Amino acid sequence: MASTSCFLHQSTARLAASARPAPAVGRTQLFVCKAQKNDEAASDAAVVTSRRAALSLLAGAAAIAVKVSPAAAAYGEAANVFGKAKKNTDFVAYSGEGFKLMIPAKWNPSKEREFPGQFLSQVGFLLGQQSYGGKTDSEGGFESDAVATANVLESSAPVVDGKQYYSITVLTRTADGDEGGKHQLITATVADGKLYVCKAQAGDKRWFKGAKKFVENAAGSFSVA
């Protein structure tokens, strides 16, 4: 804020009057400097204030108009913003030649293996393999010469999309007590003259620690074209 002022010094005026004769200046003839800067500064301040108010209004309108998007949470999962349903990221889609299924995101899928014209001799590994094939005494409560047991817990033959599936749940145990046994869910079907077998398994200890959900969902999602 600027201002302008004018002053008339009396001694200077008298000195000038004695040096050079000049007509006396009356009070009514004294010049007056009027400060106009104050009004201009006030006007400028009002303009600045109105501009700031307008900018604040625009910023508020922009904030309201911005679409709220869910923040990216850790590990690639979408955060639950304003009650929005969380996307299921526990499973990922996996498809092969003629089949598809959902597998747990933390699992590493192994490629399918084909056995043309063979089944029992080549698919036996699905139920587990042992390195020792000789005679043995009773161990771990098994009968003599037995190193593993298999118990059928459940079996079904559902029809899905017009195709017949055969499912079986087996609990296998070995004499060495590996993980207390293994839960194996096996599903088989035939399509276009080919036999498709899907097996999902987990150790007995992991089964009861949360792996059951992943194994059952993976086996249940298996389907052929």
Buried (B, 14 or more C-beta within 10 A) or exposed (E): EEEEEEEEEEEEEEEEEEEEEEEEEEEEEEEEEEEEEEEEEEEEEEEEEEEEEEEEEEEEEEEEEEEEEBEEEEEEBBEEEEEEEEEEEEBEEBEEEEBEBBBBEEBEEEEEEEEEEEEEEEBEEBBBEEEEEEEEEEBEEBEEEEBBBEEEEEEEEEEEEEBEBBBBBBBBBBBEEBBBBBBBBBBBBEBEEEEBBBBBBBBBEBBEEEBBEBBBBBBBBBBBE
